[in-house]
Amino acid sequence: MANEKKIQLPLTDEVIGSLKAGDKVLLSGVVYTGRDAAHKRMVDAINRGDDLPFDIRGQVIYYVGPAPAKPGYVIGSAGPTTSGRMDAYAPLLIERGLKGMIGKGSRSREVVEACMKYKAVYFGAVGGAGALLSKRIRKMEVVAYEELGPEAVYRLEVEDFPVFVVNDIYGGDLYKLGVEKYKRSA
C-alpha cells in the first residue's frame, strides 16, 4: 500500500498533486452528497446558465443515498453507490471546479481524462461498510432538492472518513494496479 494521508477539505490543487492511486486517505471537513437525479439537475442548471445549489469549486461529492437516521444518530447507513451512474455528468462538474468524488467501481475514460485535465481525484470507499462509514459523519443537512429524499444534496461534516485514491491526476488507476500486481504474483 502507498502512503496514508490525513486531508482537511476543501481540496486544493497542491493536495491533489500529492495524491497517487493506492494512497489511503482520511478526509475531514465538508463533503456533499449526490446521486443520479441530483447530478442531472445540477448539469441541467449549468446548461441553463443557473447557479448550482452550492459552490462546487474545491469540493468533494460522495455518491451516497443515506438511510434515515435512528434516534440519537446523525445519519443512517451511508455506503457508496456505483460511480459509473454519474459518469455522464461528472466531466462537466469537474470542469466547473469539482475536485473530488467518492464512490465505488471504476470510472469512464471521460471522467479519468477530466480528472487529469482539471486536477480532480476519484476516491473509492468500501462498499458494504455503510454502517461503519456513517460513524465518521458528524453532521448532516439538506442543501438542495429535498423532494428527492435520500437522493437530495446533503452537506456532510466528516472526520477521518476513510477512502482510497482510485484515479489520480497522473492517470494512475488503483483497479488496474491491483490487476497488474495480481498477474505478476500469479
Secondary structure, 3 states (H helix, E strand, C coil): CCCEEEEECCCCHHHHHHCCCCCEEEEEEEEEECCHHHHHHHHHHHHHCCCCCCCCCCCEEECCCCCCCCCCCCCCCCCCCEHHHHCCCHHHHHHCCCCEEEEECCCCHHHHHHHHHHCCEEEECCCCCHHHHHCCEEEEEEEECHHHHHHCEEEEEEEEEEEEEEECCCCCEHHHHHHHHHHHHC
